[in-house]
Amino acid sequence: MSEEREEKMELSHEPVPGYRTTFFITITIGALYLAIILFKTLA
């Protein structure tokens, strides 16, 4: 029995500078927005 093995292709790219910082700032703003909405509904 002969088995043919295919190699897996890997798609890679260079990281975009500033993306991680922008991501965390956006998530923080979204969490604060939801916290404000929650606070206003409970008050």
C-alpha beads as a LAMMPS data file, in Angstrom:
LAMMPS data file: protein, C-alpha beads

43 atoms
42 bonds

1 atom types
1 bond types

-500.0 500.0 xlo xhi
-500.0 500.0 ylo yhi
-500.0 500.0 zlo zhi

Masses

1 110.0

Atoms # bond

1 1 1 0.000 0.000 0.000
2 1 1 1.346 3.378 -0.894
3 1 1 0.005 6.456 0.795
4 1 1 0.362 9.847 -0.776
5 1 1 0.699 12.635 1.724
6 1 1 -0.141 16.184 0.817
7 1 1 1.690 18.966 2.517
8 1 1 -0.446 21.522 4.279
9 1 1 -0.252 24.994 2.867
10 1 1 0.133 27.759 5.411
11 1 1 -1.112 31.247 4.682
12 1 1 0.920 33.808 6.573
13 1 1 1.163 37.561 6.606
14 1 1 3.068 40.287 8.353
15 1 1 1.250 41.835 11.330
16 1 1 -0.198 45.296 10.780
17 1 1 1.377 47.776 13.217
18 1 1 -1.120 49.436 15.542
19 1 1 -3.833 46.826 15.029
20 1 1 -3.576 45.349 18.541
21 1 1 -3.787 48.791 20.189
22 1 1 -6.772 49.798 18.051
23 1 1 -8.484 46.495 18.850
24 1 1 -8.152 46.956 22.619
25 1 1 -9.254 50.601 22.480
26 1 1 -12.361 49.623 20.480
27 1 1 -13.231 46.793 22.882
28 1 1 -12.775 49.126 25.878
29 1 1 -15.046 51.779 24.362
30 1 1 -17.684 49.136 23.619
31 1 1 -17.525 47.747 27.168
32 1 1 -17.835 51.244 28.648
33 1 1 -20.801 51.971 26.392
34 1 1 -22.569 48.814 27.542
35 1 1 -21.734 49.597 31.183
36 1 1 -23.282 53.066 30.829
37 1 1 -26.433 51.585 29.310
38 1 1 -26.645 49.003 32.110
39 1 1 -26.116 51.679 34.779
40 1 1 -28.836 53.899 33.299
41 1 1 -31.363 51.042 33.194
42 1 1 -30.693 50.069 36.830
43 1 1 -30.711 53.635 38.201

Bonds

1 1 1 2
2 1 2 3
3 1 3 4
4 1 4 5
5 1 5 6
6 1 6 7
7 1 7 8
8 1 8 9
9 1 9 10
10 1 10 11
11 1 11 12
12 1 12 13
13 1 13 14
14 1 14 15
15 1 15 16
16 1 16 17
17 1 17 18
18 1 18 19
19 1 19 20
20 1 20 21
21 1 21 22
22 1 22 23
23 1 23 24
24 1 24 25
25 1 25 26
26 1 26 27
27 1 27 28
28 1 28 29
29 1 29 30
30 1 30 31
31 1 31 32
32 1 32 33
33 1 33 34
34 1 34 35
35 1 35 36
36 1 36 37
37 1 37 38
38 1 38 39
39 1 39 40
40 1 40 41
41 1 41 42
42 1 42 43
